[in-house]
Amino acid sequence: MADAFAIVVDDVTAGIVVRHEREKGFRFYASERRFYPIDGKIFRNPRAAIRSAGRLLVRDAEGAWGRAA
């Protein structure tokens, strides 16, 4: 298995995850502000990071960040 993966949700690059052996998972590095809430978080696998980023993308689309839609 590779040590790093791009995390893309609905054609939006959320960031990357990099394997960290001593932490037993993959650390997420956000590429956009809307994914900052999960920046630095350790995920069990890349798919878990994709799911989490997807939830943030939906939340952002629904205007949950307090911006006018």
N, C-alpha and C positions, 0 to 999 in steps of 0.2 A: 504494500500500500504506500502511496506517496506521502510525503511529509507536509504538503501544503495544498490547499484547494481554494479556488475562487468561489465565493458564495454569491450566486445570482438568483434573484427572485423576480419573476415577471419582467425580464429584460433589464432589471436594475441591478447593478453590481453593488451589493451591500458591503462587501469587504472580503477578507480572506480568513481562513483558519490555518493554523500551523500546529503540527503535532508537538506536544511537550511530554516527553516520556515520564519525567519525574512528577508531573501533575496528572498523569493517566488520562489524557484527553487532548483536545484541540482548543487552543486559545484563539478567540475571534478578534480581528483588528478591523474596525469600521472604516469604510471609505467615504461615507457621507454622514452628515450631522444627524439625520433621522435614525441612524443605526447606533448612535453613541450610547444609548441605554444598555446595549449588550457588549460594548467595546471592552475587551479584556476578560470577558467571561470565558470560563472553561466549559466546553461541551464534550459529551461522551464521544460523539462522532460528527462528521460534517453534516449529515442529514438533520441532526438535532439543531445545528446552527441555522440551517435553511428554514426549518419550521419556525424558529424564534424570529428570524429576520422577516419572514412572511407575515407573522402576526403584527410586527411593527409597521410594515408597509400598509397593511389593511387599516391599522389604527391611524396612520398618517393620512390615508385617503379619506377616512371618515371625519377628519378634522379634530381628532382628539388632542392635538397639540395646542389648541387654543387659537389657531389661525382661522381667518375667514375662508370659507370654502368657495 
